[in-house]
Amino acid sequence: MRSLSCLAAAFLGLSGSAALAGPNGYTLTTSQVVHLVDLANNSDSVYANTFVPSDSLAAHPSGLLYQADAAGGIYFVPGPPVPMFTVAYTQIADLDYDAGGLWGFSNASQELFYIDLGSATVTYSVPITSGLTGYTITGVTRNPFNGDLFLSGNTGFNQDFLFQVNTNTAASTVVGGLSHGDTASYISDIEFDGTGMLYAVTWFHRWFYSVDPSTAATTFVSSGPHRDVTAMALSNVPEAGTWAGGASACAAALYVFWMRRRNA
């Protein structure tokens, strides 16, 4: 993980002169395009084309992103569509960056897991044995302040729910319904930002909501264009024009690092 930390620090040094803006988010579409989005007004710019169909997106504080394909390949964005490594989970609903690793959830096995990026291995996994029957999970996120884990899931269009996971009992509890106004759509992801605010995004027209994690009550933030959003990641990042080049350079360095590791 030290190599990634050094790369992140180098990137932040390149973009350190820019003022931080927030909340900013990244969204991934079914056409494999990542947009950088200002949640407050739903304006966006293209960040990268990933060429990897995915339901997951996670953001490192440097601006590097991670995603998973249907077969469990883990990729970084931006970068060539070559997996960094592969995990033994399919139908990965989402990824969430946390303290040097990635939380993930598999709809195939209804299993919560954690990937240590330093060793490129799964160091924790637990099947969620109760509370999720009949739901399709779309998002996983961890509160950065108290460690609480949450999932979003649905039973169909506009039938969305927030779940809290108890990792000690391997059970999930419905916190409440996630209401939204994007007709014939669903919550495609949830994510805590760096301040501990929970956000949700809809699939069809990319509507953003803030969410009360104790009740699942939603507050409208902004509505957007037709984007077919499959995943979201949040990070406090500099303005797009100042950090895009640094992120690309960092991604290239990270690609070389992983290729050398794979070939070793």
Summary of the structure (lengths in Angstrom):
residues: 264
radius of gyration: 17.1
end to end distance: 16.5
largest distance: 51.0
contacts: 917
relative contact order: 0.19
helix: 14%
strand: 45%
